[in-house]
Amino acid sequence: MVLKSKGVFTIMVFEKLQTILAEQFALSEDAITMDTTFIDDLGVDSLDVVELTMAIEEAFDVPEFDDLLIAKLITVGDLYNFLSDTCD
């Protein structure tokens, strides 16, 4: 997986994602990696998607996620790359 890196931005965004995901799925932050998959590893269902996208939209001040974008986000790394592109 190719991750876009902007130094400190990388660490801050990833740590924030870890915190959000760990809280939502009652996991240790250490259990969340860039390769963690939303469906296979976290067991995300449709309600989780709604709650998670709302939390991320608020935390990162990004526009509302559309269904096409959500379908492309398979791993935490995919979400990180989206945020990296959107928040720069």
C-alpha positions as CSV (number, residue, x, y, z in Angstrom):
1,M,0.0,0.0,0.0
2,V,1.4,3.4,-0.9
3,L,0.7,6.0,1.8
4,K,1.0,9.7,1.1
5,S,3.3,11.3,3.7
6,K,3.5,14.9,4.9
7,G,5.7,14.4,7.9
8,V,3.9,15.3,11.2
9,F,0.6,15.4,9.3
10,T,0.9,11.6,8.8
11,I,1.3,10.9,12.4
12,M,-1.4,13.3,13.6
13,V,-4.0,12.1,11.1
14,F,-3.2,8.4,11.7
15,E,-3.3,8.9,15.5
16,K,-6.7,10.7,15.3
17,L,-8.0,7.9,13.0
18,Q,-6.8,5.3,15.5
19,T,-8.5,7.1,18.4
20,I,-11.8,7.4,16.5
21,L,-11.8,3.8,15.3
22,A,-10.7,2.4,18.7
23,E,-13.5,4.2,20.5
24,Q,-16.2,3.2,17.9
25,F,-15.2,-0.5,17.9
26,A,-14.0,-0.9,21.5
27,L,-10.4,-1.8,20.5
28,S,-7.0,-0.9,21.5
29,E,-5.5,1.9,19.3
30,D,-2.5,-0.4,18.7
31,A,-4.9,-2.9,17.0
32,I,-5.6,-0.3,14.3
33,T,-3.0,-0.2,11.5
34,M,-2.9,1.3,8.0
35,D,-3.7,-2.2,6.7
36,T,-6.7,-2.8,9.0
37,T,-9.8,-3.4,6.8
38,F,-13.1,-2.0,7.7
39,I,-15.2,-5.1,6.9
40,D,-13.0,-8.1,7.5
41,D,-11.0,-6.8,10.5
42,L,-13.5,-4.3,12.1
43,G,-16.8,-5.9,11.0
44,V,-18.2,-2.6,9.9
45,D,-21.9,-2.7,9.1
46,S,-24.1,-0.1,7.5
47,L,-24.9,1.6,10.9
48,D,-21.2,1.7,11.7
49,V,-20.5,3.4,8.3
50,V,-23.0,6.2,9.1
51,E,-21.6,6.7,12.6
52,L,-18.0,6.5,11.5
53,T,-18.4,8.9,8.5
54,M,-20.1,11.4,10.8
55,A,-17.3,11.2,13.3
56,I,-14.6,11.6,10.7
57,E,-16.4,14.5,8.9
58,E,-16.6,16.3,12.2
59,A,-13.1,15.5,13.4
60,F,-11.4,16.4,10.2
61,D,-13.8,19.1,8.9
62,V,-14.3,17.4,5.6
63,P,-17.4,17.4,3.3
64,E,-20.0,14.7,3.6
65,F,-18.9,11.3,2.3
66,D,-20.8,10.0,-0.7
67,D,-21.6,6.4,-1.4
68,L,-19.0,6.1,-4.1
69,L,-16.2,7.3,-1.9
70,I,-17.3,5.0,1.0
71,A,-17.2,2.0,-1.4
72,K,-13.6,2.8,-2.2
73,L,-12.4,2.9,1.4
74,I,-11.4,-0.6,2.1
75,T,-8.6,0.0,4.7
76,V,-7.6,2.6,7.2
77,G,-4.8,3.5,4.8
78,D,-7.3,4.2,2.1
79,L,-9.1,6.6,4.5
80,Y,-5.8,8.2,5.5
81,N,-5.0,8.8,1.8
82,F,-8.4,10.4,1.2
83,L,-7.9,12.7,4.2
84,S,-4.4,13.5,3.1
85,D,-5.7,14.7,-0.3
86,T,-8.7,16.5,1.2
87,C,-7.0,18.2,4.1
88,D,-3.9,19.6,2.4
